[in-house]
């Protein structure tokens, strides 16, 4: 009888153990699946990187020419150079207004590499690169990028597309981080991110603007005493390139005759020139005079004059 009870006891233990194993097998197969990152996807044209419209560090950031030069340091491996070239080619293909040219001397964009990984503040992630403008001139109308630099680390990317390289290149062009995880400009890189239409459109808009100066009177003050005037003024260039051989012409609006003309010379973008003149003789019966900036083609020639009544 005791043997029978013992056998029954063993059968119960075996049943409990097998039920325990089965329970965990069922739990394992019905748990949430681990979703692996898809390396290549079809881009969604509706993805927006900057839904609030603030794309760049400052508004209207751009180089003042469309043919952008770049150099690649010898520290970059052959594989890294291929990825850099691919990123440049992709941007050039998407934005026809920009062209890139390799040079060894005084490049607009300097690309260097370092054989290390830099930990970020976010656990389990590593900084793969850094990039941005290194010299910017504020002309009030544009923020002109004069130089940019990209530093690429030894990231172990398995992406087919050079997302890290393109991300840092766009930083050089002034684009900030995006809050959209699907955007190429999101702060943490992944293979599924894409170059969104709002970035392309902004680059096309900026580099469709003709590379011209834009002159205007920032200050002007005129005083009359008898048949003479004294004046002082400032002319500034808020355009993209240097304005050359500028003249200031003073005209009698009644007769449309030139009273006098002054050579101003050249004005670099983002800079200005000051002129002060005393005791300039005004023709008899002159009631109104016009100050006119005489220059070649500009972005806007409608703000090159100022009129004054001197009665």
C-alpha positions in Angstrom: 0.0 0.0 0.0 2.8 2.4 0.9 4.4 1.7 -2.5 1.2 2.7 -4.2 1.0 6.0 -2.3 4.7 6.7 -3.2 4.1 6.1 -6.9 1.0 8.3 -6.8 3.0 11.0 -5.1 5.7 10.9 -7.8 3.1 11.1 -10.5 1.6 14.3 -8.9 5.0 15.9 -8.6 5.7 15.0 -12.3 2.4 16.5 -13.4 3.0 19.7 -11.4 6.5 20.1 -12.9 5.4 19.5 -16.5 2.6 22.1 -16.0 5.2 24.6 -14.7 7.3 24.1 -17.8 4.3 24.3 -20.2 3.2 27.6 -18.5 6.5 29.3 -19.1 6.7 28.0 -22.7 3.3 29.5 -23.4 4.2 32.7 -21.6 7.4 33.0 -23.7 5.7 32.5 -27.1 2.9 35.0 -26.2 5.1 37.8 -24.9 5.6 41.0 -26.9 7.8 40.5 -30.0 11.1 42.3 -30.3 10.8 44.5 -33.4 14.1 44.6 -35.4 15.0 47.9 -37.2 14.1 47.8 -40.9 17.2 49.0 -42.8 15.6 50.2 -46.0 12.1 51.6 -46.3 10.1 53.6 -48.8 10.3 57.3 -47.8 7.1 58.9 -46.7 6.7 62.2 -48.5 4.4 63.5 -45.8 7.1 63.4 -43.1 8.0 66.9 -41.8 11.2 67.6 -39.9 10.1 71.1 -38.6 6.4 71.4 -38.1 6.8 74.8 -36.5 8.8 76.3 -39.3 12.0 77.0 -37.5 14.4 75.0 -39.6 17.8 76.7 -39.0 19.8 78.1 -36.2 19.2 81.5 -37.7 16.9 82.5 -40.5 18.2 82.6 -44.1 21.5 80.7 -43.3 23.4 79.9 -46.5 26.7 80.1 -48.3 27.0 83.1 -50.6 27.7 80.9 -53.6 26.2 77.7 -55.1 29.3 75.8 -55.9 30.4 74.5 -52.5 33.9 73.1 -52.0 34.9 70.5 -49.6 38.0 68.7 -48.4 38.4 65.2 -46.8 41.2 64.7 -44.3 43.6 61.7 -44.7 42.4 60.5 -41.3 39.2 59.2 -42.9 39.2 55.6 -44.0 38.3 54.5 -47.5 34.9 53.2 -46.3 34.2 56.5 -44.6 35.2 58.5 -47.7 32.7 56.5 -49.7 29.9 57.3 -47.3 30.9 61.0 -47.2 30.9 61.1 -51.0 27.5 59.3 -51.1 26.0 61.8 -48.7 27.2 64.7 -50.8 25.9 63.1 -54.0 22.5 62.5 -52.4 22.1 66.1 -51.4 23.3 67.4 -54.7 20.8 65.1 -56.5 17.9 66.3 -54.3 18.8 70.0 -54.5 19.9 70.9 -58.0 20.6 74.5 -57.0 23.8 73.3 -55.1 26.9 71.7 -56.6 29.9 70.3 -54.7 33.5 70.2 -55.7 36.5 68.5 -54.0 39.5 70.7 -53.2 42.7 70.4 -51.2 43.0 74.1 -50.5 40.8 76.4 -48.4 37.6 74.4 -48.7 34.2 75.7 -47.7 33.6 72.5 -45.7 36.4 70.7 -44.0 35.7 67.0 -43.2 37.9 65.1 -40.7 37.6 61.8 -39.0 38.7 60.3 -35.6 39.1 56.7 -34.8 37.1 56.7 -31.6 33.6 56.6 -30.2 32.4 59.4 -27.9 29.8 58.5 -25.3 26.7 60.7 -25.2 24.6 61.6 -22.2 22.0 59.1 -23.4 22.9 55.6 -22.2 23.5 52.9 -24.8 24.1 55.5 -27.6 27.3 57.0 -28.9 28.0 60.2 -30.7 28.8 59.4 -34.3 29.8 62.8 -35.5 29.6 66.6 -35.0 29.1 69.3 -37.6 28.2 72.9 -38.1 29.2 76.3 -39.4 32.5 77.7 -38.0 32.2 81.2 -39.4 29.0 83.1 -40.0 28.4 86.8 -41.0 25.1 88.5 -40.1 24.1 90.9 -42.9 20.7 91.5 -41.3 19.0 89.9 -44.3 21.1 86.8 -44.4 23.3 84.8 -42.1 26.1 84.0 -44.5 28.1 80.7 -43.8 31.7 81.3 -44.6 33.2 78.1 -43.4 31.9 74.7 -42.0 33.4 71.7 -40.4 32.4 68.0 -40.0 34.0 65.7 -37.5 33.1 62.0 -38.0 33.9 59.3 -35.4 34.3 55.6 -35.9 30.6 54.7 -35.8 29.7 51.1 -36.7 26.7 51.9 -38.9 24.9 49.1 -40.6 22.8 51.5 -42.7 22.9 51.3 -46.4 22.5 55.1 -46.5 25.1 57.5 -45.0 22.6 58.9 -42.5 25.2 60.2 -40.0 27.3 61.9 -42.8 24.2 63.5 -44.3 23.0 64.6 -40.8 26.3 66.4 -40.1 26.4 67.9 -43.6 23.0 69.5 -43.0 24.2 70.9 -39.7 26.9 72.8 -41.7 24.1 74.2 -43.9 22.5 75.6 -40.7 19.8 73.0 -39.9 18.9 72.3 -36.3 17.9 69.0 -34.8 14.4 67.8 -35.5 11.9 66.4 -32.9 10.7 63.9 -35.5 12.3 60.5 -35.0 11.7 59.7 -38.7 13.7 62.8 -39.9 17.4 62.6 -40.9 17.9 65.6 -38.5 16.7 63.8 -35.4 19.4 63.8 -32.7 19.8 60.0 -32.6 20.5 58.3 -35.9 18.7 55.3 -37.2 18.6 53.6 -40.6 14.9 54.4 -41.3 15.3 58.2 -41.2 14.9 60.2 -44.4 15.7 63.6 -45.8 12.3 65.3 -45.7 10.7 67.6 -48.2 10.7 70.7 -46.0 14.5 70.6 -45.8 14.9 70.2 -49.5 12.4 73.0 -50.2 14.2 75.4 -47.8 17.6 74.7 -49.5 16.0 75.2 -52.9 14.5 78.5 -51.8 17.7 79.8 -50.3 20.0 78.8 -53.2 17.5 80.1 -55.8 18.2 83.6 -54.6 20.7 85.3 -56.9 24.1 86.0 -55.4 23.9 89.8 -55.4 24.6 92.7 -53.1 21.8 94.6 -51.4 22.5 98.2 -50.5 20.4 100.6 -48.4 20.6 103.8 -46.4 20.8 102.7 -42.7 21.1 106.4 -41.5 20.7 109.7 -43.3 20.5 113.3 -41.9 20.3 116.5 -44.0 20.5 120.1 -42.8 20.1 123.3 -45.0 21.6 126.7 -44.3 21.2 129.3 -46.9 22.1 127.9 -50.3 24.1 125.0 -48.8 23.4 121.7 -47.2 25.3 119.5 -44.7 24.6 115.8 -44.6 25.9 112.6 -43.1 24.8 109.1 -44.0 25.6 105.4 -43.8 25.2 102.9 -46.6 25.1 99.2 -45.7 25.3 96.0 -47.7 22.9 93.4 -46.4 23.2 91.2 -49.5 25.2 88.1 -50.3 28.3 89.4 -52.0 30.5 92.5 -52.1 29.1 95.6 -53.8 31.8 97.2 -56.1 32.4 100.7 -57.4 29.5 102.3 -55.5 28.6 106.0 -56.1 26.3 108.4 -54.3 24.5 110.7 -56.5 22.6 113.8 -55.3 19.9 115.0 -57.7 17.5 118.0 -57.9 14.1 116.4 -58.3 12.7 119.6 -59.9 15.1 119.6 -62.8 16.3 116.0 -62.5 19.9 117.3 -62.8 22.8 115.9 -60.8 24.0 118.3 -58.1 27.0 116.2 -57.2 28.4 112.7 -57.1 30.7 110.9 -54.6 32.8 107.8 -55.0 32.0 105.4 -52.2 34.1 102.5 -53.4 33.4 98.8 -52.4 31.3 97.6 -49.5 31.6 93.9 -48.3 28.5 92.0 -47.3 27.5 92.7 -43.7 29.5 95.9 -43.7 28.8 99.6 -44.3 30.4 103.0 -45.1 29.9 106.4 -43.5 30.0 109.7 -45.4 29.8 113.2 -44.1 29.7 116.3 -46.3 29.4 120.0 -45.3 28.6 123.1 -47.3 27.4 121.5 -50.5 26.1 124.2 -52.8 22.5 123.7 -53.9 21.2 125.3 -57.2 18.8 128.3 -56.8 15.1 127.4 -56.5 15.8 123.7 -55.5 13.0 122.6 -53.3 13.6 118.8 -53.2 16.7 116.7 -53.5 17.2 113.0 -53.9 20.0 110.8 -52.6 20.6 107.8 -54.9 22.9 104.8 -54.5 24.4 104.1 -57.9 25.4 100.4 -58.2 24.9 97.5 -60.5 22.3 94.9 -60.2 21.0 94.2 -56.7 18.5 92.0 -55.0 16.2 95.0 -54.7 16.9 98.3 -56.4 13.7 99.9 -55.0 15.4 101.0 -51.8 18.4 102.8 -53.3 17.1 106.4 -52.8 15.9 108.8 -50.2 14.1 112.1 -50.9 14.1 115.3 -48.8 12.3 118.7 -49.0 14.8 121.5 -48.3 12.4 124.5 -48.6 
